Amino acid sequence: MELKNKIPFHFSIIFTIACIILVITFWISIVYGNADIDTSTILNAIFNYDPEDVNHNIIIDVRIPRDIGALLVGVALAVSGAGIQSVTRNSLADPSLIGLNSGAALMLALTYAVSPVITFPLLILTGFIGAMLGGTMVLMIGSSRKDGFNPVRLILAGAAVSALLSAASQAIALYFRLNQSLIFWSSGGVSGTTWQQLYTGIPVVAIIVVIFILISGQLSILNLGESIAKGLGQNVKLIRPGTMLLSMLLAGISVAIVGQIAFVGLMVPHISRFLVGTDYKKVIPLTAVLGGCLVVGADTVARLMGEAPVSAIISFIGVPYFLYLIKKGGRTI
């Protein structure tokens, strides 16, 4: 079923423009920082790496993995938010607002309490388990048999569960003296991203995004309502939990890399639907690109401001937008 765009812009044009913006943003992020490095030095570092050159080390070991990490997190959080909003039909759904991020952070705190030396694949696994814990609690509290996932109830449940899980994380940090280790996770930042993390994170995120694209047609139909989706032969009992699990895994990966960042999964899917309509065959790819633009751009601004928390930069935009949605009544989508 082909869904009409809300505004008469062709998807290929918008997607191409978004990709160009992403490339420009990514390049600016590599060039500018505490030490401004010219284009020729960057190209030499990429194609003729000299381990004795300090600028080459900054580019290869710090800035490029950091920027790729920001891109990866932006894609993961944005697509996760789009998936959650599609299956809950809730315009206020976001990984951070329904307990996924706080649940993942709690499990990471428990993992660090058990062992200070942890492999990144294990961090992804524990983050996924924590995201499942937090998300399941919120969805159980925020849903009802009569009206499904009520927007206001879902957000209230998310706030309560997130506060509970965050308090538990702080208690674990205090008891096991993990405060310094968990500051990174609470503030959100990609400055510590390593190539080892990317070698694991990139394939996982890429596979999940491809799966989202493959099931995007079913998400579009599910977005019309459960009864319509069933009438059109969709396996709602498989698509809904499967989409939620994939969204939780993306949230767990994001927390493992960058810590807790809010509002990316809330804002970006809305922008994508505004630009190309509610056909998820178009929404998912555009959401992935715009999510990368947002986090890479926010990290660049944070770096230029003296390593300010990325989460604070994004929240500066996200909070007003969230209040705007609340004012509209948090309607289903």
C-alpha positions in Angstrom: 0.0 0.0 0.0 1.6 3.2 -1.2 1.2 6.1 1.2 1.1 9.7 0.0 3.6 12.3 1.1 2.5 15.1 3.3 4.3 17.6 1.2 5.1 17.4 -2.5 8.9 16.7 -2.3 10.3 13.7 -4.1 12.0 11.2 -1.7 15.1 10.8 -3.8 15.7 14.6 -3.8 15.3 14.8 0.0 17.4 11.7 0.7 20.2 13.0 -1.6 20.2 16.4 0.1 20.3 14.7 3.5 23.2 12.5 2.5 25.1 15.6 1.2 24.5 17.4 4.5 25.7 14.3 6.4 29.0 14.2 4.4 29.6 17.9 4.9 28.8 17.7 8.6 31.1 14.6 9.0 33.9 16.4 7.2 33.5 19.6 9.3 33.6 17.4 12.4 36.9 15.9 11.4 38.5 19.3 10.5 37.5 21.4 13.5 38.3 20.7 17.1 40.8 21.8 19.8 43.4 21.6 17.1 42.3 22.8 13.7 43.8 20.6 11.0 43.8 21.4 7.3 42.3 19.3 4.5 45.7 18.2 3.1 46.8 16.9 6.5 43.6 14.9 6.8 44.0 13.3 3.4 47.6 12.5 4.1 46.6 10.9 7.4 44.0 8.7 5.6 46.0 7.7 2.6 49.6 8.0 3.8 49.5 7.5 7.6 52.6 8.4 9.5 52.5 7.1 13.1 55.2 9.7 14.0 53.0 12.6 13.0 50.9 13.9 15.9 48.2 15.3 13.6 47.9 12.0 11.8 47.4 10.2 15.2 44.8 12.7 16.1 42.9 12.1 12.9 43.2 8.3 12.8 43.0 7.4 16.4 40.7 10.1 17.8 38.6 12.1 15.4 37.6 9.5 12.8 36.5 6.8 15.3 34.8 9.5 17.3 32.9 10.8 14.3 32.0 7.3 13.1 30.8 6.5 16.6 28.6 9.6 16.6 27.2 8.6 13.2 26.6 5.1 14.4 24.8 6.2 17.6 22.7 8.8 15.6 21.6 6.1 13.2 20.9 3.6 16.0 18.9 5.9 18.2 16.9 7.5 15.3 15.9 4.1 13.8 15.1 2.7 17.2 12.8 5.7 17.9 11.1 5.2 14.5 10.5 1.5 15.2 9.1 2.2 18.7 6.8 4.9 17.4 5.5 2.7 14.6 4.5 -0.3 16.8 3.1 1.8 19.6 1.6 4.5 17.3 2.7 7.0 19.9 4.2 10.3 18.8 6.0 10.7 22.2 7.9 7.3 22.1 11.6 7.5 22.4 14.3 5.1 23.7 15.2 7.4 26.5 11.6 8.2 27.4 10.4 4.7 27.7 13.2 3.4 29.9 15.4 1.7 27.4 18.5 3.9 28.1 18.1 3.9 31.8 17.7 0.1 31.8 20.8 -0.3 29.7 22.7 2.0 31.9 21.7 0.0 35.0 22.9 -3.3 33.5 26.2 -1.6 32.5 26.6 -0.4 36.1 26.0 -4.0 37.3 28.5 -5.3 34.8 31.2 -2.9 35.8 30.5 -3.7 39.5 31.2 -7.4 38.7 34.3 -6.7 36.6 36.1 -3.5 35.6 37.5 -5.1 32.5 34.7 -5.9 30.0 34.7 -6.6 26.3 32.5 -4.5 24.1 30.4 -7.4 22.8 29.5 -8.1 26.4 28.6 -4.5 27.0 26.3 -4.6 24.0 24.7 -7.8 25.4 24.2 -6.3 28.9 22.9 -3.1 27.4 20.4 -5.0 25.4 19.2 -7.0 28.4 18.9 -3.7 30.4 17.0 -2.1 27.6 14.6 -5.0 27.5 14.1 -4.7 31.3 13.4 -1.0 31.3 11.3 -1.1 28.1 9.2 -4.0 29.2 8.4 -2.4 32.5 7.3 0.9 30.9 5.2 -0.8 28.2 3.4 -3.0 30.7 2.6 0.0 32.8 1.8 2.4 30.0 -0.5 0.2 28.0 -4.1 -0.8 28.6 -6.6 -3.1 26.8 -8.9 -0.3 25.9 -6.8 2.4 24.3 -3.5 0.6 23.7 -0.3 2.6 24.3 -1.8 5.8 25.8 0.7 8.6 25.1 0.5 10.4 28.4 0.4 7.2 30.5 3.4 5.9 28.6 5.5 9.0 29.3 4.5 9.1 33.0 5.4 5.4 33.3 8.7 6.1 31.4 9.6 8.9 33.8 8.8 6.8 36.9 10.7 3.7 35.7 13.7 5.8 34.4 13.9 7.5 37.8 13.8 4.2 39.6 16.5 2.5 37.3 18.7 5.6 37.4 18.5 5.6 41.3 19.5 2.0 41.2 22.4 2.8 39.0 23.6 5.5 41.3 23.2 3.2 44.3 25.4 0.6 42.6 27.9 3.2 41.7 28.2 4.5 45.2 28.4 1.0 46.8 31.1 -0.3 44.4 32.8 3.1 44.0 32.1 3.4 40.3 31.2 7.1 40.2 34.1 8.1 38.0 33.5 5.2 35.7 29.8 6.0 35.3 30.1 9.8 34.8 30.7 9.1 31.1 27.5 7.1 30.8 25.4 9.7 32.6 26.6 12.7 30.6 26.8 11.1 27.1 29.8 11.5 24.9 31.6 9.8 22.0 35.1 11.0 22.9 36.2 7.6 24.1 35.0 5.6 21.0 37.6 3.1 19.8 38.1 1.2 16.6 37.5 -2.0 18.5 34.0 -0.8 19.5 33.3 0.2 15.9 34.3 -3.2 14.5 31.6 -4.8 16.6 29.0 -2.0 16.5 29.0 -1.2 12.8 28.0 -4.7 11.5 25.3 -5.1 14.2 23.7 -1.7 13.6 24.0 -2.2 9.8 22.2 -5.6 9.9 19.4 -4.2 12.1 18.9 -1.2 9.9 18.7 -3.5 6.8 16.1 -5.6 8.6 14.1 -2.5 9.4 14.2 -1.5 5.7 13.1 -5.0 4.7 10.1 -4.9 7.1 9.3 -1.3 6.5 6.3 -2.1 4.4 4.8 -4.0 7.2 5.6 -1.2 9.7 3.7 1.2 7.4 0.6 -1.0 7.4 0.9 -1.6 11.2 1.0 2.2 11.6 -2.5 2.3 10.2 -3.9 0.4 13.1 -3.8 -3.2 14.4 -7.2 -4.2 13.1 -6.3 -2.9 9.6 -3.0 -4.7 9.7 -4.6 -8.0 10.7 -7.2 -7.5 7.9 -4.4 -7.1 5.4 -2.8 -10.4 6.6 0.0 -8.9 8.6 1.4 -11.1 11.5 1.1 -8.4 14.2 2.1 -10.8 17.0 5.5 -11.3 15.2 6.1 -7.9 13.8 5.4 -5.9 17.0 7.6 -7.8 19.5 10.3 -8.3 16.8 10.4 -4.6 16.1 10.6 -3.8 19.8 13.4 -6.2 20.3 15.4 -4.8 17.5 14.8 -1.2 18.8 16.0 -2.3 22.2 19.1 -3.8 20.8 19.9 -0.5 19.0 19.3 1.4 22.2 21.6 -1.0 24.1 24.4 -0.5 21.5 24.0 3.3 21.7 24.3 3.3 25.5 27.3 1.0 25.3 29.1 3.4 23.0 28.0 6.9 24.1 26.0 6.7 27.3 22.6 8.1 27.8 21.4 10.5 25.1 17.8 11.6 24.8 15.4 13.0 22.2 17.2 11.7 19.0 14.7 8.9 18.6 11.9 11.3 19.4 12.7 14.2 17.0 14.2 12.6 13.9 11.4 10.2 13.0 9.0 13.2 13.2 11.1 15.2 10.9 11.3 12.3 8.4 7.6 11.8 8.4 7.0 15.5 7.9 9.3 15.4 4.9 8.3 12.2 3.1 5.0 11.1 4.7 4.3 7.9 6.7 5.6 5.3 4.3 8.3 3.6 6.3 10.1 2.4 3.2 11.1 6.1 2.9 11.0 7.0 6.6 13.6 4.4 7.8 16.4 5.3 5.4 15.8 9.1 5.8 15.6 8.7 9.6 19.0 6.9 9.6 20.7 9.6 7.7 19.1 12.5 9.6 20.0 10.8 12.9 23.6 10.6 11.9 23.5 14.3 10.9 22.1 15.3 14.3 24.5 13.5 16.5 27.6 14.2 14.5 26.7 17.9 14.3 25.9 18.0 18.1 29.2 16.3 18.9 31.0 18.9 16.7 29.3 21.8 18.6 30.1 20.1 21.9 33.8 19.7 21.0 34.0 23.4 20.0 32.4 24.4 23.3 35.2 22.7 25.3 33.9 19.1 25.3 30.4 19.9 26.6 28.2 16.9 27.0 26.6 15.9 23.7 23.4 15.0 25.5 23.1 18.6 26.7 23.5 20.0 23.2 20.8 17.7 21.8 18.5 18.3 24.8 18.7 22.1 24.1 16.7 21.3 20.9 14.9 18.2 22.1 13.2 19.6 25.2 11.3 22.4 23.5 10.3 20.0 20.8 9.1 17.5 23.4 7.0 20.3 25.1 5.6 21.2 21.7 4.4 17.6 21.2 3.0 17.6 24.7 1.1 20.8 24.0 -0.4 19.1 20.9 -1.7 16.4 23.2 0.8 13.6 22.3 -1.6 12.3 19.6 -1.1 8.8 18.2 0.5 8.7 14.7 
